[in-house]
């Protein structure tokens, strides 16, 4: 009887080590075919690769980072996207999908990058199944399930996920899946093995910290909940103590190496952390704000509505977990309980937030998507339950040897038939996928790089394109959406860039400019600083326009403010005064475009896109000789708003600068890899006001032998205080092993300046997200 039970369990989750060679061959066949099939289908459906504004912006960022940064352990500043704040928190050097698909110019082979990431996630899912008591057949099926439903292989993906937009997210999930599987083996066997497994977890955390540190906001809670479940399910005191000591060791190592300070600085010194309303989303039960189970409303009792792909994945996975708790092996039950606990917490947060409105973290569906490998495994488990019940009856009539052979054959047949069938299907359907992509109206919004050149982008490339170690010549501010004054959300009025794309092939915004290393005032960054947000919000936005945690929607043109921060050109969709018109492009608007973009109520058949140029712009040569001391951010904004104050002659500071100041003469201001070069001279003590955002992460070294000092100027810019001669390099680097606490120092500055109360005299600007 015992042998029959063991054989029955082997059908569900395992076979012996003596079948290593067959399993290894299945691994090779499946991994090769998932890469080949996905690479082929991604190529056929290439319009869905980096589809939309955000992914295209991410792609442009990767290119300019390739050219302007060489930091491996940490992050530098971004001279192209914004005013020189810390770069968007992705270091492509740690993603195999990007390292292996990027050429020498920084261009990424999208289908190859996605295929590599899809293969990694497939392998991690199968490995998770094998380490947690699932047979090779169901584990392989789970890997194919997540591959076929969550990637844009045939069209848009069946289930929208974070890795659909960015392949690096799938790699973060693959690492998380390995760490989760490792947690379940802590405390078992000899202590040295637990220490080794703790090292694996630490390496996984290190990879995510170096590759995309903000993703730890998603992965750490999942690791924490899995660990809590493991502690509750531990078999004895020895196992419990071993697990706790392993995590204590991981924590101490992270603290000693600067991981904690680095991550805390990134997450706390941001506009989203200082102004939580920026991250709050509309209160709705749907769109994944509460759960993937409510991705779409259940507006009718029909099979297609109730059994939507999202509900099938999450709901089916949860039901599979419950069944596994009843019928599964000990390992399967342990994992199932942990996943069910995590999902219960996520739903509880989503539902309670719907009533209490307190959550300003990532959408709940972000967290749920990181449970997909486990949901896929338990869906496959659920599908096998009827076979297991039948198998228990059949067992009585078969010998143990024959039972084992059938189990081996079933696993091998499943692991072999699936990839071969899917590979043949992919080859057959490829041309149809390509044809369908070209006809899909959604892909009108696809903006592949490089985008076309226009009269406006030609001027910008010629006059302000940033080249490494060449003089800074100014940046451009995109102030479009002024033709839609009735719209107050950036994602609505900014759609002007799609009208421009339809007409010219270039967005004239974001990636359409970043691809050519044209520096922009607009910053698209989850780590936008409180100082930058407060400054731009106050002077360059309309008070009734909603704001978000990653982008400040600017369409109020103030030449006085724009000049001081280095803005030489403005792209806009209505005429302005006080600037020189350099180019004007007519943008025809079709009724189809109006309907696609949600403006069918407007009678608009064309508008013009203008490029204006300012003179007297700060290119690093502004050298104020007077100072105004501001006690806090609110007072600093008040001084800067005074139209009678000449911003090229007077600088607002938050600490006194003793002694008289004389005007300096700038000789050189260039931008290189993660650094700036400044050379100037003076007859005395002087200030240079650089059009670059200030941070404690900036470090200055003067080859002229002086002792220059950096300080915060005009609330967010970088001031350089020096005497007589200046020939300095200003570098920017923060990471776990170098300068990890500089962003925490920035946070201390922000708190000392009362940045949260910066809108005290401007209450209209304090309302960030009218709801």
N, C-alpha and C positions, 0 to 999 in steps of 0.2 A: 504493500500500500504506500509506504514512504517513497519508494522508487517511482511509483506512478505520479505522486504529487510533485516530485522534483522534475519529472519530465514535463508535466503540465506547466510548471512555472517556467521551464526553459523555453517553451513556445512563446511565453509572454516577454521574457526579458533577457535571456542569456544563453550562451553556449560555452563550452570549455576552452581552455587554453590550447588544447591539442589541435584545435581547428584554426590556429593562428594564420597559417598560410592561405586558406580560403578567404578568411576575413580580410587579410592584407590585400589580396587581389581585388576584393570588392571595394575596399577603400580607394585603391588606385583607379579602378574603372569609374567609380562614381565621381571622384574629384576631377578626373580628367574630363569626363563628359559634362559635368556641370559647368566647368570653365569654357569648354568648346561651344556648348549649346548656348550659354548665356552670352558669350562674346559675339557669336553669330547673330543672335536675336537682338542684342543691343545695337549692333551695327545696322540691322534692318529697321529698327525703331529708334534711330539716332535722334530724331526730333524730340523724343521724350527724355533724352539724356541732358542733364543740367537744364531742365525745362523751367522757364519762368524767371522773374526778376531776381529773386533771392539766390537760386543756384548759379545763375549767370554772374551775379555779383561776386559770389564765392569763387567762381572760376577766375574772374578777373583779379581778385585779391591774390590768389595763388600765383598768378603770373607776376604781379608787381612785387610780391614778397620774394619770389625767386630772384628778382633783379636787385632788390634793395635790402635784403637781410641774409645773413649767413649764421645766425644764432642756432645752435643745436639744442642746448639745454635751457629752454626758457623762451622769452619773447623780447623783441625789440620794439621800436616805435614804427609808426606807419606814416611816411611822408606824402603819400598820395591820397589816401582816403581820410580826410579830416585835417586837423591842425597838428598832427604829430603825436597823438595819443598812442598808448600801447596798441600794438597791432591786434587785429581780430584774432581771438585765441585759438588759432589752428597752426600747428607747426607740421607742415607736410612731410618733413624729414622722417617722421615717425609712423607714417602710413604707407605700407607696402603698395597699396593701390595707386598712390600718387607718385611714390619714388620710381616705380617700375613703368609708369605711363607718361612721365613728363620728359619732354625733350630739352635740349640745351637752351632753348629760348624761353622755357617756362610754360609752353603750351601743353595741355593735358589731352591725351587720347581718351575721350570720354567712355566709349564702349569698352576699352581695355580696363580702365580704372574701375568701372562698375562690375565687370566680369570678375576681376580679382577680388573685390569686396564681397560679391555674391558667393564666390567659392569659399572664402574665409568663413562667412556666416554659416554656409552649408556644413562645412567641416566642424565648426564649433557645436552646431546643433546635434550632429551625429555623435560627436565625442561626448557631449553632455548625456545623451541617451545611453551610451555604452558604460559610462562611469556611474550611472545611476540605475542600473539594473534592467535596461531595455535591450532586447536582442538587436542584432545588426539590421535585420529586416525592417522592423518598426522604426528604428533610429534613422535609417536611410530614407524611409518614406516621410518622416517628419522633416528631414532636411530638404527633400524635394517639395514638400508642401509649403514651407516658408519661402522657398525660392520662387515657386510658380505664382504665388499670390501676392507677394509684397514688393516685387521689382517690376519695372516697366519693360517687360520682355515682349509683350504682344501689343500693348497700347498703354494707356495709363494703368497703373497697378490695380489689381482687384481690391486690395486694401491699402489705403494710403498710410505710409510709414515715414519715419524720419530718414531712413536710408534711401528712400525713393528720391529724395532731393540731394542728399549728400552721401556718397559712398563711405566716407570716413565714419559716419555714425554706425554703419554696419560693423565696421572693424572694432569700434569701441564696444559694441554689443557682443561681438565674438570674444573679446577679452573678458568682458563681464561674465559671460556664460562659462568660460573656463574657471574663473575665480569662484563662481557659485558652486560649480561641481566640486572644486577643491575643498570648499568649506565643509561639505558633508563627510569628508574623509579625515578631518582634523580630530585628534583624540583617539583614533583607532590605531591599534598596533603599537610598535615601539615609539618612544618619544622622538627619536631622531627623524622618523618619517613625518611626524607632525611639524617639526621644525623646518624640514625641507618643503612641506606643503605651504607653511606660512611664508616661506621665501617666495614661492610661486605667486601667492596672493600679493605680496609686496611688490614684486616685479610687475604684476598686472596693474596695480595702482600707479606705479611709477610710469608705466607706458601711457596711461590715460592722462596723467598729470602733465607729461611732456608733450603729448600729441594734441590734446584738446581739453585743457584743465576744467573748463566750465561744465563739461559733461559729467564730472564727478557729482554735480548737483543731482543727476539722475541715477548714477550708479551707486553712490554711497548709501542712499536710503534703502535700495534693494539689498545691497550687501548687509546692511544693518538688520533688516527684517529677517533675512535668511539666517543670519547668525543667531538672532533671538530665538527663532524657531528651532534651530539646531541645539541651542542650550536647553530649551524646554524639553526636547526629545532625547537628550543625552541619556546614556544607559547607566551612568554611575558617577560618583564624585571624581574619580580619576579623569574620566573623559571631560567632565565639566571644567575642572581646574586646568587641564591641558589646553582646552579651547580658549579659556580666558587669558592664560599666560601667553599663548600665541598672539592674540590680538593686542595684548599689552606690549609685547615686543614689536609688533608692527607699528603701533602708535608711537612708541619711543623712538624708533628708527625714523619715522616720518617727521617727528618733532626735531630730532637732532640734525637731520639733513636739510631742514628748512622747508619741507613740504607744507607744513601747517601754516607757517607765516606767508608763504608764497600764495597758497590758495585763498587764505583768509583775506589777503590784500586785494586779490583779483575780484573777489565776490563782494567785499564790503565797500571798497572805494569805487562805486559805480552809481550812475544816476538812478538805476533801478532800485538799488539798496537804500539810497537816501530819500527817494521819492517813490514809495511803493505803489502809488496810484498809477504810475507809468506802466506797470506790469499787469494790472487788473484787466480782466477781459469781460466782455458783456455777460451778464448773468443769464445763462441759458442752460437748459438740461442737455442741449444737443451739441454737435460739432466736437465731441470728445471732451467738453469741459467737465462733465460729470463722469463719463465712462465711454469707452468704445461701444458698450452695449447700447448707448443712446447716441450713436454717431448721427443717425437720422431719426426724425420723428416717426413714431408708429401711428400713422394717420389712417390706416385701414387694416382690416383683418384679411391679409392676403399672404400667400407664401413668400412672394418676392420681397415684401416689406418687412415681415417679421424675421425671416431667415436671410437677412442681409449678410454680405461677406464678413463685415466686422463682428456682427453678433455670432456668426458661426465660428469664427476664430476664438473670440474671448469666451463666449458662452459654451461652445463645444469643449474648449480647453478646461473650463471650470467643471463641467459635468464629468469630463474624463478624470479630473483630479479627485472628485468625490467618489467615483467608481473605483479608482485606484486605492483610495484609502480603505475601501471595503475588500477589494479582491487582489490588490497588488502585493508585490513582495515588500519586505521591510524597507529597502532602499527607495522603491517607488512611492511607498506611503510617506516616507520622510520628505521627499521632494514635493509630493502633492500637497501635504499639509503646509509646507513653507510657501508654496506658490499661492495657495488659497488664502493664507494669512495676508500676504502682500497685496493681493487683489482686493481683499476685504478692506484693508486700510486705505487703498487708493479710492475705492468707491465711497467710503465713509467721508474722506476729505472732500471729494467732489460734491456729494449730496449736501453735506453740512455747509460748504461754501455757498451753495445755491441759496441757502436761507440766511446765512450769517455774513456773507461777503467779506471774508478775511484773507483769502488765499491770493498771494501775489507771486507764487512760484510758477514753474512750468505747467502747461496744461496737463491734465490727468492722463490724456491719451499718450503723451510722451512717455510717461512711466509704464503704462500698460504695454506699449509697443516693445519695451525691453523685456517683457515676459513672454513674447511670442515663441521663442524656441521651446519653452516648457509647455505652452498651450499646444503647439504642434505635436509634441511628443504624446501628450495625453489625449489628443484627438485620435491619433493612430492607435493608442492603447484602447480607446473606447470602441473603435471599429473592430478590434480583435476580440472583444468580449464574447460575441456570439460564437465565434470559432472556438474560444477557450471552453465554453460551456459544452459544445458538441464534443470537443476533444476529450473531456473528462469521461464521457460515455464510451468513446472509442477505445480509450486506454485499456479498458478491462479485457478487450479481445486481442491485444497486441503484446508481443514480448517487449521487454525493456530495450533491448538492442534495436529492434525495429522502430520503436517509438523515437529513439534518439536519432536514427537515420532520417526519419520523416521530418523531424524538427530541423535538422541541419539542411535538408533539401529545401524546406519551406523558406528558411532564412536566406539561403544562397539564391534561390529562384527569385525572391522578392528583390534582393539587393542587386541582382543582375538584370531582371526584366524591366524594372523602373527606368534606369538610365538609358538602356537601349531603346525602349519605346519612346521616351521623351526626346532623345537625341534624333531619332528618325522623324518624329512629329515636327520638331523644330526645323529640320532641314526641309521638310515638305511645305511648311506654312510660312517660311521666311519671306518669299516674294509677296505673299498676300499681306503680311504684316507691314512691309515697306509701302505698298500701295495704299493701305488703309491709313497709315500715318500721314501721308501727303494730303489726304482728304479730310482729316480730322480738324474741325474748326478750332478746337482748343489749342492746336499747335501753331495757330497764327501768332500766339503770344511767345512762341519759342524765339529766343534771341541768341543764336549761336555766335560765338566769337571767332574771328574778328568781325565786327559790324562794319557797314559801309562808311565811307568817308563822305562828308558834306562840306558845304562852304564854311560852316561854323567850325566843325571839328578840324578842318584843314588849317584855319587860322590858329586855333588853340594849340595844335601840334607844333606849328611853326614857331609860336611865340612863347609858350609857357611849358611845353613838354619838359618833364624833369629827367635829366640825364645824370647818371652817377658822377659825383665829384665836379659837377658843373654848377654855375651860379643859379640860385633860386630866382625865378623871374615872375613869381606871382601865381595865384590860383584862381579858379573859376567858381562862382556861386550859381547854382541852378535855382531860379526863383520862378518856376512855372506853376500853373494852376490858378493864376490870377484871373483867367477868363471864366473860372467857375467859382465865383464868390459865395454861392449858395452852399458849397461843399466845405465841410470843416474837418474832415478826416484826411490825413495825408494819403492813405491808400485809395482815396477817391479822386481828389483833385490832382494828384501826381500822375494820374492816368494820361495826362497830356503827353507823357513820353511815349505811350503806345501809339497815339495819333502820329507823332513824329516818326516812329519806327515804321509804321505802315506806309508812310509817304516817302521816307528817305532811306530806310534800312538801318537807321541809327537812332537809338533812344535819346541822344543828346542829354544823357543823365547817367549817373552811376557807371555801370559796366561799359557803356558806350564811350565813356571818357577814360576810365581807368585802364582799359585795354591798351591805350596809347600813352600811359604814364602821365596823363594830364591831371595835376593835383586839383582836388575839389574841396570846397568848404564842407559839403555834406559828408557826414561820417555814418557808415552803417556798421555798428559795432555793439555787441552786448555789453562791452566794458566802457561805454561812453561815460565820461567823468561827470560828477556833480557840477564842477566849476564850468565846464564847457556847456552843459545843458542849461544852467542858470543864465549864463551870458547870452547864448543864442536865443533862448526862450524869451528873454527880456527885450532884446533889441531887434530881432529879425523874424518874429512870428506875430500873428494876429492873436489877441488874447482869447478869442473864442474858438480857436483851432485846437483840436485834440492833439495830444502828444503821446509818444511811445518810447519804450525803453531803449530802442536801438537807433532811431532816426529822429532828428528834429525837423519837422516839416516847416520850411522857411519860405515865405513869399512876401515879407515886408522888407522893402529895399531901403536901407539907410546907408548912403554912401560914406558918411563920416565914420560909422562903425566898420563897414566893410573894408575901408582903406587900411585901418589900423591892424587888421588881422590878415593882411596880405592879399585881399581879393582884388584882382586887377580886371577880371572880366565877369559879366553877368549874362546868363541866358535867361530870357523871360518871354512871356507870351503877350505882353502889353507894352506899349511905348513908355519910356521913362525920360526924365530930364536930368541934366547935370552930368551927362556922360556922352561919350562919342559912339555913334552907331557904326559898327564895323561890318555887320552882315545882317541880312534879313531874308528869311526863307519862307515862302508860302507853303502852308500845310493844308492840302485839300482834305476834307472830311466827308466820308461817304455815310449814307444812312445805315449801311451794314456795320461800319465801325462804331457809330453812335449806339447802335443796339447792343453790340458785343460788349461795350465798355460801360453800359448802364446810363447813357445820356440820351436815350430816345426821346425824352421830353423836350430836349433843346432843339431849336431851329438853328443849326450851325452847319454851314457848308465849307467853311475854311477859316483859318486864322493864320497869323504870321508868328514865326519864331525869330526873336531878335538876339543879336550878340552886341553888348555894349562894353566899352572900355573906360575905366577910370584912370585919371592921372594922379600923380602924387601919392602913390600907394607905398605902404611900408614893405620894403623888400629886405629889411634888416638894418636899414640905414637910419631909422628914427632914433634920435638921441636926446631924450627929454632932459631938461636942465632944472625942472621944478618938480616937486613931489607933493602929493596929497596923501595924508595918512588916514586910512579907513579903519574904523574899529571892528567892522564886520562886513559881511558880503552885502547886506542891504545898503549900507552906507556907501560902499564901493560902487554899486550900481547907480546910486544917486549921483555921485560925482561924475561917472562916465556919461550919464544921461544929460548932463548940463551942456547944452549946445554952445555955450560961451567958452568952454574949456577946450583949448587946442590940444588934441590928443598926441600930436607930434612933439609938443613942447612940455607937456605935463603928464606925469605918470602917477597912477594910484598904487600905493603900496600898503602892505599890512604890517610893516615894521619900519621904524625910522631909519633913514640913511643919513648919517651925520656928515657935515662938511659941505662946502660948495661944489656944484657940478658944472662942468664945462661940456660943450658940444663935441662929440667925437666924429671922426671921419671913417666911414666904413670902407675897407679895401676889398673884402672878400666875404661872401657868405654862400657856402656850397653845402650840398646834401649828399652824403655817401651811404654806405651800408651801416645802418643803425647808428649813424653819427652825423654831426654837423661840423663844419670847419668855419671859424670866424677869425678874421684879421681886421684890426682897426688901430688907429692911433689918435692921440689926444694930447693937449698941452697940460692936462691935469687929471682930475678924477672924473670919470664919465660913465654914462649908462648907454647900452645898446638895447633897444626893445625889439626882440626877435619875434616874428609872426609864427611862433611855435608854442604849443601848449606846455606849460610848466609842470614838472613832476620832480619829486625827490629821487626818482630813478635816473635822472640826468646827472652825469658826472662830468666835470670840466677839468682839463689838464692844459696848461699853458706852456708851450715850448719857448716862449719869450722870457720865461723865468719869473713872471709876475704871480700874483695871487688873486686872480679874478674870482668872483663869487656869483652864483646864480641865485635869483630870488623871484618870487611870484609878483608879477606886474599886471596891473589892470585886471585883476581877479583871476585871469587864466593864462596870460602870456608869460614868456620867459624873459626876464631882465638879466643883463650881464653887467655887473659893476666891476670896473677895472681902472687902472691908473696908467696913463701915458701909452703903453704899448700892450696890444692884445694879439696873440697868435695862438689860438686855442682849438682843441678838439672837444666837442661835447658829445658824449656817448650815452646811449640808452640801452640798458639791459637789466632785466629782472628774471630770475629763475630760481629753482629750488637750491641750486648750489652756488649761486652768485647773486648778491643783492636781493635776497628773498623778501625782506621786510620793507622795501621802499614804498610800496603802495599802502602799507599800514601807516607809514609816516605821512603820506598824502591824506589819508583818512583823518589823522590827528589834526592836520592843518585845516581840513574842511570843517571839522567839528569846532575848532577854535574860532573859525570865521563865521560860525552859525549859518552854514550853507542851507540847512533845512528851512531857515527863516528868511531866506534871501528875498522872498516876495512879500515881506511884511508891509511895505508901502505900495505894493502892486497886487492887491488881492485877486484881481481878474486873472493874472497869470498863474496864480496858485492852483486854479481849477484846471487840471490836466486832462481829465477824461470825463467830460459830461456824460452822465449815464441816465 
